[in-house]
Amino acid sequence: VLLAPLSIAYGTGVWLRGRLYDAGLLRTEPLALPALSVGNLTVGGTGKTPVAAWMAARLAAGGARPAIVLRGYGSDEPLVHRELNPGIPVIVSPDRVQGVARAAAMGATVAVLDDAFQHRRARRDVDVVLVNADRWRASRRLLPAGPWREPLGALGRGTLALVTRRAVSRVEAGAVGVELGRVAPHVPVVFGVLALGDLTRVDTGERTPLGALAGARVYVVAGIGDPRALEAQLAAAGASVTMRAFGDHHRFTAADVAAIARDGRASDFVLCTLKDAVKLRALWTRALPPLWYVSQQFGVESGEPALQALLAE
């Protein structure tokens, strides 16, 4: 309630900026390469990074030479992209126009823009807008009173809507798609799932199946946008979960590591996400309990022809 006036002011600014772009009074700039943007309407939790990495990998498999261009707001995102796609260049630039120009100079033939739906100055070819089914019923308030960057109606600017889910059912995700269809009937809706992959030990790269968590006591460290969905995924895998949630993009310190190691020592697994692992790796010594990470594996559940046609084009 206290933040509601600020949300109204923020929403007014978003509306005015959008109208200025729509009217051509704010200029858009062409990019040096064909570009696909992966973005969302809310802050965090939709799976932009794994989806953008998946898109880049599919473009590379189709014979293109993609580069991933992102603002690099969190120090983890470029590192995660390099971990997921070691052969694909990752360019960090607050100015997407300049970032794509750098990608072209490096020999790329297409750019994947991670988190650029609100960056309207860059004139890209495709906007894939992610919607998180797990948090669909949460607050619809705009920043700072809620998690929404833009009202739902902004989906109409998109080329394709991608409903992602982690812990909710396909039926619940389908209901979200129905509502999106009412808001933006001309925007195709595709459904995808973010599922947990195998466990990987941070220091050695040793892998073990996710099934190893069944019946295990797991101490989870998560500096991500939607830690509750991760907790539900791990519980569904049979783990007894103790969650230590940090803010999204948290920069871990030596004091954090000492506290995590102390509190997690009695557990069978000390576990984090890949997003956290790329930052904890340099701080986690061999004297501490083994640290494992789990990453989200993206897969298309329905609507794949529309997505593949878009990538092919």
Rosetta blueprint (number, residue, H / E / L):
1 V L
2 L L
3 L L
4 A H
5 P H
6 L H
7 S H
8 I H
9 A H
10 Y H
11 G H
12 T H
13 G H
14 V H
15 W H
16 L H
17 R H
18 G H
19 R H
20 L H
21 Y H
22 D H
23 A L
24 G L
25 L L
26 L L
27 R L
28 T L
29 E E
30 P E
31 L L
32 A L
33 L L
34 P L
35 A E
36 L E
37 S E
38 V E
39 G E
40 N E
41 L L
42 T E
43 V L
44 G L
45 G L
46 T L
47 G L
48 K H
49 T H
50 P H
51 V H
52 A H
53 A H
54 W H
55 M H
56 A H
57 A H
58 R H
59 L H
60 A H
61 A H
62 G L
63 G L
64 A L
65 R L
66 P E
67 A E
68 I E
69 V E
70 L E
71 R L
72 G L
73 Y L
74 G L
75 S L
76 D H
77 E H
78 P H
79 L H
80 V H
81 H H
82 R H
83 E H
84 L H
85 N L
86 P L
87 G L
88 I L
89 P L
90 V E
91 I E
92 V E
93 S L
94 P L
95 D L
96 R H
97 V H
98 Q H
99 G H
100 V H
101 A H
102 R H
103 A H
104 A H
105 A H
106 M L
107 G L
108 A L
109 T L
110 V E
111 A E
112 V E
113 L E
114 D E
115 D L
116 A L
117 F L
118 Q L
119 H L
120 R L
121 R L
122 A E
123 R E
124 R L
125 D L
126 V E
127 D E
128 V E
129 V E
130 L E
131 V E
132 N E
133 A H
134 D H
135 R H
136 W L
137 R L
138 A L
139 S L
140 R L
141 R L
142 L E
143 L L
144 P L
145 A L
146 G L
147 P L
148 W E
149 R L
150 E L
151 P L
152 L H
153 G H
154 A H
155 L H
156 G H
157 R H
158 G L
159 T L
160 L E
161 A E
162 L E
163 V E
164 T E
165 R E
166 R L
167 A L
168 V L
169 S L
170 R H
171 V H
172 E H
173 A H
174 G H
175 A H
176 V H
177 G H
178 V H
179 E H
180 L H
181 G H
182 R H
183 V H
184 A L
185 P L
186 H L
187 V L
188 P L
189 V E
190 V E
191 F E
192 G E
193 V E
194 L E
195 A E
196 L E
197 G E
198 D E
199 L E
200 T E
201 R E
202 V L
203 D L
204 T L
205 G L
206 E L
207 R E
208 T E
209 P L
210 L H
211 G H
212 A H
213 L H
214 A L
215 G L
216 A L
217 R E
218 V E
219 Y E
220 V E
221 V E
222 A E
223 G L
224 I L
225 G L
226 D L
227 P H
228 R H
229 A H
230 L H
231 E H
232 A H
233 Q H
234 L H
235 A H
236 A H
237 A L
238 G L
239 A L
240 S E
241 V E
242 T E
243 M E
244 R E
245 A E
246 F L
247 G L
248 D L
249 H L
250 H L
251 R L
252 F L
253 T L
254 A H
255 A H
256 D H
257 V H
258 A H
259 A H
260 I H
261 A H
262 R H
263 D H
264 G H
265 R L
266 A L
267 S L
268 D L
269 F E
270 V E
271 L E
272 C E
273 T E
274 L H
275 K H
276 D H
277 A H
278 V H
279 K H
280 L H
281 R L
282 A L
283 L L
284 W L
285 T L
286 R L
287 A L
288 L L
289 P L
290 P L
291 L E
292 W E
293 Y E
294 V E
295 S E
296 Q E
297 Q E
298 F E
299 G E
300 V E
301 E E
302 S E
303 G L
304 E H
305 P H
306 A H
307 L H
308 Q H
309 A H
310 L H
311 L H
312 A H
313 E L
